[in-house]
């Protein structure tokens, strides 16, 4: 199924309630484990936009690192839940992924955790990365955490894909399905597969320089029941700067 058939399965009150209960355990632990060190190494200021903040999990995580956070999302259900969980936080609903209300050249960091898993269309990705890059200061960085294609082909502590063998036939831009095991809502999420090669092409087209790439794997001594996490990286973390 190509991304023209795609619908945003996250704009849903039940989804928002489920994601609001997620912590940082199991496979999700690996997505967040290295972020504090990456941010310390590459980011010099505090002013941050969390693009695609959902219910605010990543926003609250980053704020604990001392960052000044503004969380933005296109799903009203997600923003409503974020504000409920964190009344003192700065969460804003944006219309049609338009970030023009935010000051260009003003941000030290744009953080995006899993957001681009759910954005269809190569040209749409290029436009959004170009728009997000424009928000950065000259020294600013964009840190994007995305699902590696491998996540849709294997079993994990937090996810299952065994009911969707068609995922293995997917190419960049195709819809893939994955079930989250860390909450009760077992409806599959529909994401958009995007390979490393495609992301690199997007970044170049968007006028961004790839500074670093991380593929976090489990070490084996964590308090979680790993399945494939010690040998395959489920996530990819890209650090980007203005070209």
Kinemage of the C-alpha trace (Angstrom):
@kinemage 1
@onewidth
@group {chain A} dominant
@subgroup {mainchain}
@vectorlist {calphas} color= white
{ca unk a 1} P 0.000 0.000 0.000
{ca unk a 2} L 1.459 3.336 -1.041
{ca unk a 3} L 1.375 6.411 1.177
{ca unk a 4} L -1.439 8.004 -0.853
{ca unk a 5} L -3.739 5.566 0.991
{ca unk a 6} L -2.390 6.678 4.354
{ca unk a 7} L -4.467 8.102 7.197
{ca unk a 8} L -3.168 9.532 10.475
{ca unk a 9} L -4.040 6.811 12.982
{ca unk a 10} L -2.663 8.912 15.836
{ca unk a 11} L -5.399 11.568 15.644
{ca unk a 12} L -7.597 9.492 17.925
{ca unk a 13} L -8.658 9.976 21.563
{ca unk a 14} L -8.101 6.308 22.439
{ca unk a 15} L -4.614 6.457 20.928
{ca unk a 16} L -3.859 9.600 22.895
{ca unk a 17} L -4.945 7.910 26.125
{ca unk a 18} L -2.779 4.871 25.355
{ca unk a 19} L 0.318 6.898 24.461
{ca unk a 20} L -0.137 9.030 27.554
{ca unk a 21} L 0.567 5.915 29.626
{ca unk a 22} L 3.818 5.022 27.875
{ca unk a 23} L 7.064 5.359 29.763
{ca unk a 24} L 10.643 4.736 28.732
{ca unk a 25} L 10.892 0.986 29.212
{ca unk a 26} L 11.612 -1.949 26.902
{ca unk a 27} L 12.398 -1.101 23.268
{ca unk a 28} L 11.472 2.540 23.885
{ca unk a 29} L 14.331 2.731 26.390
{ca unk a 30} L 16.814 2.478 23.518
{ca unk a 31} L 15.248 5.429 21.690
{ca unk a 32} L 15.824 7.720 24.663
{ca unk a 33} L 18.914 6.252 26.370
{ca unk a 34} L 21.503 8.129 24.312
{ca unk a 35} L 19.648 11.405 23.808
{ca unk a 36} L 21.050 13.195 26.886
{ca unk a 37} L 24.631 12.552 25.757
{ca unk a 38} L 23.889 13.443 22.136
{ca unk a 39} L 22.238 16.704 23.146
{ca unk a 40} L 25.116 17.598 25.482
{ca unk a 41} L 27.628 16.947 22.709
{ca unk a 42} L 25.964 18.852 19.870
{ca unk a 43} L 23.574 21.443 21.335
{ca unk a 44} L 24.924 24.637 22.876
{ca unk a 45} L 21.720 26.451 23.931
{ca unk a 46} L 18.380 25.670 25.560
{ca unk a 47} L 15.570 26.956 23.342
{ca unk a 48} L 13.875 23.908 21.825
{ca unk a 49} L 10.887 22.885 19.720
{ca unk a 50} L 9.637 19.326 20.068
{ca unk a 51} L 8.091 18.710 16.655
{ca unk a 52} L 5.352 16.081 16.796
{ca unk a 53} L 5.288 16.019 20.590
{ca unk a 54} L 2.177 13.830 20.836
{ca unk a 55} L 1.113 13.568 24.475
{ca unk a 56} L 4.335 15.276 25.559
{ca unk a 57} L 6.470 12.325 26.621
{ca unk a 58} L 9.538 13.528 24.688
{ca unk a 59} L 8.873 17.157 25.666
{ca unk a 60} L 8.879 16.362 29.373
{ca unk a 61} L 11.934 14.123 28.951
{ca unk a 62} L 13.910 16.898 27.262
{ca unk a 63} L 12.812 19.512 29.775
{ca unk a 64} L 14.384 17.393 32.518
{ca unk a 65} L 17.670 17.884 30.667
{ca unk a 66} L 17.390 21.632 31.291
{ca unk a 67} L 15.960 22.585 27.914
{ca unk a 68} L 13.330 25.277 27.396
{ca unk a 69} L 10.604 23.305 25.628
{ca unk a 70} L 7.725 24.084 23.285
{ca unk a 71} L 5.850 20.983 22.149
{ca unk a 72} L 3.888 21.146 18.884
{ca unk a 73} L 1.608 18.648 17.153
{ca unk a 74} L -1.134 18.530 14.516
{ca unk a 75} L -3.424 16.161 16.484
{ca unk a 76} L -5.781 17.979 18.866
{ca unk a 77} L -6.345 14.787 20.856
{ca unk a 78} L -2.633 14.499 21.553
{ca unk a 79} L -2.191 18.156 22.513
{ca unk a 80} L -5.221 18.008 24.814
{ca unk a 81} L -3.736 15.034 26.646
{ca unk a 82} L -0.306 16.686 26.847
{ca unk a 83} L -1.842 19.770 28.453
{ca unk a 84} L -3.829 17.598 30.861
{ca unk a 85} L -0.712 15.710 31.956
{ca unk a 86} L 1.504 18.808 32.101
{ca unk a 87} L -0.577 21.944 32.734
{ca unk a 88} L 2.517 24.116 33.116
{ca unk a 89} L 4.038 22.967 29.819
{ca unk a 90} L 3.963 24.901 26.550
{ca unk a 91} L 2.016 22.768 24.042
{ca unk a 92} L 0.686 24.188 20.795
{ca unk a 93} L -1.593 22.811 18.125
{ca unk a 94} L -0.405 23.630 14.609
{ca unk a 95} L -2.634 23.550 11.578
{ca unk a 96} L -1.536 21.406 8.655
{ca unk a 97} L 2.077 21.070 9.900
{ca unk a 98} L 2.631 24.801 9.345
{ca unk a 99} L 5.448 26.022 11.615
{ca unk a 100} L 5.556 29.572 10.246
{ca unk a 101} L 4.207 31.002 13.518
{ca unk a 102} L 7.545 30.209 15.152
{ca unk a 103} L 10.467 32.605 14.854
{ca unk a 104} L 13.004 31.719 12.171
{ca unk a 105} L 16.619 31.400 13.282
{ca unk a 106} L 15.677 31.404 16.967
{ca unk a 107} L 16.054 27.813 18.188
{ca unk a 108} L 19.055 25.914 19.492
{ca unk a 109} L 17.411 22.534 18.967
{ca unk a 110} L 14.534 21.041 17.046
{ca unk a 111} L 13.758 17.616 18.461
{ca unk a 112} L 11.635 15.079 16.605
{ca unk a 113} L 10.991 11.692 18.219
{ca unk a 114} L 9.188 9.178 15.971
{ca unk a 115} L 7.325 11.969 14.160
{ca unk a 116} L 8.661 11.230 10.696
{ca unk a 117} L 7.568 7.592 10.995
{ca unk a 118} L 4.095 8.947 10.386
{ca unk a 119} L 4.612 11.539 7.643
{ca unk a 120} L 3.848 10.337 4.105
{ca unk a 121} L 5.344 11.710 0.922
{ca unk a 122} L 8.980 12.335 0.028
{ca unk a 123} L 8.345 15.951 -0.948
{ca unk a 124} L 6.389 16.547 2.265
{ca unk a 125} L 9.346 15.314 4.297
{ca unk a 126} L 11.689 17.593 2.334
{ca unk a 127} L 9.433 20.603 2.905
{ca unk a 128} L 9.078 19.932 6.620
{ca unk a 129} L 12.789 19.415 7.206
{ca unk a 130} L 13.499 22.596 5.251
{ca unk a 131} L 10.950 24.495 7.373
{ca unk a 132} L 12.314 23.047 10.614
{ca unk a 133} L 15.874 23.838 9.579
{ca unk a 134} L 14.844 27.458 9.040
{ca unk a 135} L 13.883 27.669 12.732
{ca unk a 136} L 17.432 26.883 13.834
{ca unk a 137} L 20.087 29.346 14.828
{ca unk a 138} L 23.286 29.139 12.799
{ca unk a 139} L 24.731 26.832 15.472
{ca unk a 140} L 21.445 24.978 16.033
{ca unk a 141} L 20.871 21.264 15.583
{ca unk a 142} L 17.971 19.089 14.550
{ca unk a 143} L 17.833 15.687 16.294
{ca unk a 144} L 15.449 13.207 14.693
{ca unk a 145} L 14.682 9.767 16.138
{ca unk a 146} L 13.017 7.440 13.627
{ca unk a 147} L 12.201 3.762 13.299
{ca unk a 148} L 14.773 1.742 11.395
{ca unk a 149} L 13.216 -0.416 8.649
{ca unk a 150} L 14.258 -3.449 10.728
{ca unk a 151} L 11.672 -2.586 13.360
{ca unk a 152} L 8.889 -3.581 10.936
{ca unk a 153} L 10.455 -6.963 10.123
{ca unk a 154} L 11.130 -8.489 13.556
{ca unk a 155} L 9.720 -9.045 17.046
{ca unk a 156} L 10.668 -6.772 19.950
{ca unk a 157} L 10.092 -6.290 23.655
{ca unk a 158} L 7.703 -3.417 22.855
{ca unk a 159} L 6.428 -4.352 19.386
{ca unk a 160} L 5.124 -7.156 17.223
{ca unk a 161} L 4.994 -7.380 13.435
{ca unk a 162} L 4.498 -11.129 12.994
{ca unk a 163} L 0.932 -10.649 11.724
{ca unk a 164} L 2.153 -8.396 8.911
{ca unk a 165} L 4.623 -10.384 6.778
{ca unk a 166} L 3.831 -8.015 3.904
{ca unk a 167} L 6.013 -5.462 5.699
{ca unk a 168} L 9.047 -7.275 4.305
{ca unk a 169} L 7.993 -6.370 0.773
{ca unk a 170} L 7.649 -2.662 1.579
{ca unk a 171} L 9.792 -0.009 -0.057
{ca unk a 172} L 10.386 3.567 1.013
{ca unk a 173} L 7.060 5.368 0.983
{ca unk a 174} L 4.967 2.248 1.614
{ca unk a 175} L 2.659 1.844 4.596
{ca unk a 176} L 3.778 -0.715 7.178
{ca unk a 177} L 1.944 -1.963 10.272
{ca unk a 178} L 3.207 -2.559 13.792
{ca unk a 179} L 1.520 -3.405 17.100
{ca unk a 180} L 2.697 -1.805 20.349
{ca unk a 181} L 2.748 -4.318 23.206
{ca unk a 182} L 3.388 -1.801 25.990
{ca unk a 183} L -0.249 -0.731 26.218
{ca unk a 184} L -3.685 -2.336 25.869
{ca unk a 185} L -4.649 -0.765 22.522
{ca unk a 186} L -3.528 -3.508 20.132
{ca unk a 187} L -4.769 -1.874 16.951
{ca unk a 188} L -1.800 -1.740 14.589
{ca unk a 189} L -0.183 1.610 13.956
{ca unk a 190} L 0.280 2.468 10.300
{ca unk a 191} L 3.661 4.015 9.653
{ca unk a 192} L 5.575 4.976 6.528
{ca unk a 193} L 8.723 3.003 5.776
{ca unk a 194} L 11.716 5.197 5.043
{ca unk a 195} L 15.190 3.808 4.463
{ca unk a 196} L 18.452 5.402 5.540
{ca unk a 197} L 19.215 6.149 1.896
{ca unk a 198} L 15.887 7.954 1.504
{ca unk a 199} L 16.371 9.982 4.667
{ca unk a 200} L 19.815 11.082 3.515
{ca unk a 201} L 18.318 12.184 0.212
{ca unk a 202} L 15.594 14.105 2.055
{ca unk a 203} L 18.142 15.891 4.242
{ca unk a 204} L 20.279 16.911 1.282
{ca unk a 205} L 17.234 18.210 -0.585
{ca unk a 206} L 16.131 20.122 2.510
{ca unk a 207} L 19.468 21.925 2.824
{ca unk a 208} L 20.593 20.049 5.925
{ca unk a 209} L 23.982 18.516 6.695
{ca unk a 210} L 24.105 15.110 8.365
{ca unk a 211} L 26.404 15.556 11.357
{ca unk a 212} L 26.095 12.149 13.049
{ca unk a 213} L 24.079 8.940 12.966
{ca unk a 214} L 23.411 6.607 15.900
{ca unk a 215} L 21.863 3.126 15.890
{ca unk a 216} L 21.291 2.237 19.562
{ca unk a 217} L 21.303 -1.431 20.503
{ca unk a 218} L 20.839 -3.043 23.906
{ca unk a 219} L 23.954 -4.108 25.811
{ca unk a 220} L 22.244 -7.085 27.432
{ca unk a 221} L 22.557 -5.963 31.044
{ca unk a 222} L 19.391 -3.837 31.083
{ca unk a 223} L 16.379 -4.944 33.202
{ca unk a 224} L 14.268 -5.803 30.146
{ca unk a 225} L 13.452 -9.023 28.320
{ca unk a 226} L 15.102 -8.319 24.992
{ca unk a 227} L 14.150 -10.257 21.889
{ca unk a 228} L 16.208 -8.809 19.021
{ca unk a 229} L 17.376 -5.561 20.596
{ca unk a 230} L 20.906 -6.755 21.414
{ca unk a 231} L 21.725 -7.637 17.801
{ca unk a 232} L 19.536 -5.295 15.709
{ca unk a 233} L 18.983 -1.573 16.218
{ca unk a 234} L 15.259 -0.740 16.173
{ca unk a 235} L 15.845 3.015 15.970
{ca unk a 236} L 18.057 5.471 14.114
{ca unk a 237} L 19.012 8.860 15.557
{ca unk a 238} L 20.120 11.546 13.104
{ca unk a 239} L 21.873 14.776 14.145
{ca unk a 240} L 21.486 17.492 11.517
{ca unk a 241} L 22.679 21.056 10.991
{ca unk a 242} L 22.139 23.743 8.404
{ca unk a 243} L 24.255 22.988 5.363
